[in-house]
Amino acid sequence: MSIRMMLPVESEWVTGGILTGGRVALVSRRCFAPKREFMFLNRTMGTLAAIWGIVGSIAILGYAIVRMAQHANEAIEYPWGIQHFLVLMIWVAFMAFSEGYRGFQRNFSPRVAARAIYLIDRSTITRLVLAPLFCMAFFGAPRKRRVTVIILTLLIATIVIVFRFIPQPWRGILDIGVIIGLGWGIVATLVFVVRYWMTDEVTYDAEVIEPEQCDG
């Protein structure tokens, strides 16, 4: 059973909660009166959407790891000097903190998990089909969040392209750092999913915008 917490209808950003099967999912949105009902899929389909969203999101990160791992393995075949090992240690530490901890563990991973849990009781056909993109906030999120996700995606794609022009073993060294960050993100996402799925409260703002109530 889903119980919806009523929110003011003034034209302003508000944060409320959706109590779904004992779980509270935070929602931020810009609301406008009048409100109207919106049809959501049943809980079984919503659960499938949540699982697909999680699997798809992790698969995207995993695919990037597999692609980079090939070049990381090639780098091992080249002769390494002290400078290579020094750069590797610094780069790995930097990527573990900046990408793994700050980027994934503190932002991306809990948001993906929160939006996946949100799908269990508030999924639609579009959200079911495009669940990974929904979980990663490519749509159904505030404009600022959508723009941020798109910029980050383009930035990552640019980095991948630029890395192609870097000779070995430096390319492999850079790839190893990125792999550490992405691997951290996968583990963090799974941890948050399990935590939110098995507890009664989702503590991270899912930042979901419902189209029938909101602007954008």
C-alpha positions in Angstrom: 0.0 0.0 0.0 1.3 3.5 -0.9 0.4 6.4 1.3 1.2 9.8 -0.1 2.2 12.7 2.1 0.3 15.8 1.1 2.4 18.8 0.1 1.5 22.4 -0.4 0.5 23.4 -3.9 2.3 26.7 -4.1 4.7 27.3 -7.0 7.9 26.6 -5.1 10.4 23.9 -4.5 9.4 21.6 -1.7 10.6 18.3 -0.4 8.2 15.6 0.8 8.1 11.8 1.3 6.4 8.9 -0.3 5.7 6.1 2.2 5.9 3.0 0.0 5.5 -0.4 1.6 7.1 0.9 4.8 9.8 2.8 3.0 10.1 6.6 2.9 11.5 7.9 -0.4 12.3 11.6 -0.4 11.1 13.6 -3.4 11.9 17.1 -4.4 9.8 18.8 -7.0 8.2 22.1 -8.1 4.5 21.7 -7.7 1.6 23.6 -9.2 -2.1 23.4 -8.5 -4.4 21.8 -9.5 -3.0 18.3 -8.9 -4.4 15.2 -10.7 -4.1 11.5 -10.3 -1.4 9.6 -12.2 -1.5 5.9 -13.0 1.4 3.8 -11.8 2.2 0.2 -12.5 1.6 -2.4 -9.9 4.2 -3.3 -7.3 5.4 -6.4 -9.2 6.2 -4.3 -12.3 7.6 -1.6 -10.1 10.0 -4.1 -8.5 11.1 -5.3 -12.0 11.7 -1.7 -12.9 13.8 -1.1 -9.8 15.9 -4.3 -10.5 16.4 -3.3 -14.1 17.4 0.2 -13.1 20.0 -1.1 -10.7 21.4 -3.8 -13.0 21.4 -1.4 -16.0 23.2 1.4 -14.1 25.8 -1.0 -12.7 26.2 -2.6 -16.2 27.1 0.7 -17.7 29.9 1.2 -15.1 31.0 -2.4 -15.5 31.3 -2.0 -19.3 33.6 1.0 -18.9 35.7 -1.0 -16.5 36.0 -3.9 -18.9 37.0 -1.6 -21.8 39.7 0.1 -19.6 41.0 -3.1 -18.1 42.3 -4.2 -21.5 44.6 -1.2 -21.7 45.6 -1.5 -18.1 46.7 -5.1 -18.8 48.7 -3.9 -21.8 50.5 -1.3 -19.6 51.9 -4.1 -17.4 53.8 -5.5 -20.4 55.8 -2.3 -20.7 58.9 -1.5 -18.6 58.1 0.6 -15.5 60.3 3.0 -13.8 60.1 4.7 -10.3 58.2 7.6 -11.9 55.5 5.2 -13.2 54.9 3.6 -9.8 54.9 7.1 -8.1 52.3 8.5 -10.5 50.2 5.3 -10.2 50.0 5.6 -6.4 49.2 9.3 -6.4 46.6 8.9 -9.2 44.9 5.9 -7.6 44.6 7.7 -4.3 43.2 10.8 -6.0 40.6 8.8 -8.0 39.6 6.7 -5.1 38.8 9.8 -3.1 37.5 12.2 -5.7 35.7 9.7 -8.0 35.0 6.8 -5.7 34.2 8.5 -2.4 33.0 12.0 -3.3 31.6 11.3 -6.7 30.0 7.9 -6.2 29.6 7.1 -2.5 28.4 10.5 -1.5 26.3 11.4 -4.5 25.7 9.0 -7.4 25.3 5.7 -5.6 22.8 6.7 -2.9 20.8 8.7 -5.5 20.6 5.7 -7.9 19.6 3.4 -5.0 16.9 5.9 -3.8 15.5 6.4 -7.2 15.4 2.6 -7.8 13.5 2.1 -4.5 11.1 4.9 -5.6 10.3 2.9 -8.7 8.8 0.0 -6.7 5.5 1.8 -6.1 5.7 4.7 -8.5 6.8 3.2 -11.8 5.4 4.0 -15.3 5.8 2.3 -18.7 8.5 4.9 -19.6 10.3 4.5 -16.3 10.2 0.7 -16.6 11.7 0.6 -20.1 14.3 3.4 -19.3 14.8 2.5 -15.7 18.7 2.7 -15.8 18.4 6.3 -17.2 15.8 7.2 -14.7 17.9 5.9 -11.8 20.8 7.9 -13.1 18.6 11.0 -13.2 18.7 11.6 -17.0 14.9 12.4 -16.7 12.3 12.8 -14.0 14.8 15.0 -12.0 15.3 18.8 -11.5 16.8 20.6 -14.5 20.0 21.3 -12.6 20.5 17.6 -11.8 19.8 16.6 -15.4 22.3 19.1 -16.8 24.9 17.9 -14.2 24.4 14.3 -15.2 24.7 15.1 -18.9 27.8 17.2 -18.4 29.5 14.5 -16.4 28.6 11.9 -19.0 30.2 14.1 -21.8 33.2 14.7 -19.6 33.8 11.0 -19.0 33.4 10.3 -22.8 35.9 13.1 -23.5 38.4 11.6 -21.0 38.1 8.2 -22.7 38.8 9.7 -26.1 41.7 11.7 -24.8 43.2 8.7 -23.1 43.5 7.0 -26.5 46.2 9.4 -27.5 48.3 8.8 -24.4 51.2 6.3 -24.9 51.6 3.2 -22.7 52.3 2.7 -19.9 50.9 6.1 -19.0 47.5 5.3 -20.5 47.2 2.1 -18.5 48.2 3.9 -15.4 45.4 6.5 -15.9 43.0 3.8 -16.7 43.8 1.9 -13.5 42.9 5.0 -11.4 39.6 5.4 -13.3 38.9 1.6 -12.8 39.4 2.0 -9.0 36.9 4.9 -9.0 34.3 3.0 -11.0 34.7 -0.2 -9.0 34.2 1.8 -5.9 31.0 3.2 -7.4 29.6 -0.2 -8.2 30.3 -1.5 -4.7 28.8 1.6 -3.1 25.7 1.4 -5.2 25.1 -2.2 -4.2 25.6 -1.4 -0.6 23.1 1.5 -0.7 20.6 -0.6 -2.6 20.7 -3.4 0.0 20.5 -0.9 2.8 17.5 0.9 1.4 15.8 -2.2 0.3 16.0 -3.9 3.7 15.4 -0.9 6.0 12.3 1.2 6.4 13.7 4.5 5.3 15.5 6.0 2.3 17.7 8.7 3.8 18.9 10.2 0.5 16.8 12.6 -1.6 15.7 10.8 -4.8 15.1 14.2 -6.4 12.1 12.8 -8.4 9.9 15.2 -10.3 6.4 13.9 -11.1 5.3 15.3 -14.6 1.6 15.6 -13.7 2.4 17.9 -10.8 5.5 19.7 -11.8 7.2 22.0 -14.2 10.0 20.2 -16.1 
